[in-house]
Amino acid sequence: MILTCPSCDTRYAVDGSKFPAAGRTVRCAKCGHSWHQAAEAPEEITPDSVTPPEAVAQSPAVPAEAPAADPYPVNPSPTRAYAPISAAPEPRRPLGPKLAVVAGWVGLIVVVLLIAVSAVRYRQDIAVIWPQSAGVYSSLGLPVNASGIDFRQVRYQRENEDGQIVLAVAGMIVNAGSRELPVPQTVRVTLSDADKRELYHWNFKPGATVLKPGQSIPFTTRLSSPPAGARHLEVRFAKDGP
């Protein structure tokens, strides 16, 4: 049986006995064209009608016993590249422990800040309870009065009484703490020159022995004929004595 490709006219010799009566789909091995070929009665084959062996060798026919060829075959490309299989990703660690660590550090920082703010805000009370802390505050530029009793609004003026110069010193004694405190009973006034060398001092008694939190009392003391070279005045509590 002779098959002729409708597209390129290539001819093939096939075994007609194996060709089904209903026909089948065949494909040209030369150009790839597919068509449905009906069965034909056997015919005499002449030398002129047969494709030379060289042509048949160059363009082999589709064997009759081969299954029906797909009219639109899809052949995988031999040059297709395949991506390498990557290693399995490392499982993510749960966020719970990390969040707990961050929350712990944040909480610690907040606690430290609160302690620092409280230590500055209530430094006077801390110094009264723990007098040794006064030196620490002083080194930080935050002087405090360890006794909790302080002097405020200290002022002085020179007066002339009967032709004599009198130095009058006045001010307030204040309880700067948050609890009732005793008032030291010796207040010392010191006069010094321009180089802060002491020229003279005197003591006086305050007008109260105990002050409640925030309570204050006024004081006034006077000195007749103060040193002419006095340029600085200091008021402070001193130990009982001269």
C-alpha positions, 0 to 999 in steps of 0.5 A: 500500500502506497501512502502519499503525504498531502503536504510534501508529496513524500510517498511511503510503502506500508503493509496494507494487510495491517492497515485497519478497514476504518482507516487511521491517522498517520503522520509524515516522518519528513514534514510532520504533517498528519492526516486520516488515511482510509484503507485501500485495496491492494494494488500492483506495485511497479518499479516506477511507483515505488519510492527508491530505497534511498528515499525510503531510508531517508524518509521512513514511513510510519509503521502500520502497527504503531499507535495513532500518532498525536496530530500535535505532539508536544516533545520536551525540550532537551535543553530544558533547565531544572532548578535545583531542589533547595534545602528545606527552610529552617523552621521559624522560632516562636515569637513568644520567648523573644517578646518575653525577653524584650518585655523584660528589658523594657520593664527593667528600664522603666523600673530604673527610670522610676527609681532615678526620678524618685531619687531626685524628686524625694532627695530631701526626704532620702537625705534626712533618713539616710544622711550619707546620701547627702554627699552623693547628691552634692557630687551630682550638683543636687545639694540637700540638707541632711537635717531636713531643716533649711533656711529660706529668704535670708536677707540682711541690712545695715541700720543706724541706731544712735550713731552706731551701725547695726547689722540686721539679719532675717529669714525663715527656718523651714521644714523641707521634709515630709515628716515632723522634724526637730529644729537644731537649737544653735544657729550660727551667722558668719561674716567673711571678707572678699576672700571668704576669710572669716572675720566674725561669727555669732550664735542665736536660738531659733524660736521653735524646737519642732516643725511639722512638714512644710512648716516655717518660722521667721527669725531675726538676729542683730549685730552691733558694730559689724566688721567693716571689711565684711563682704559675705554672710552665711547662716547655718546650723551649728553644734551647741556651743560658742 
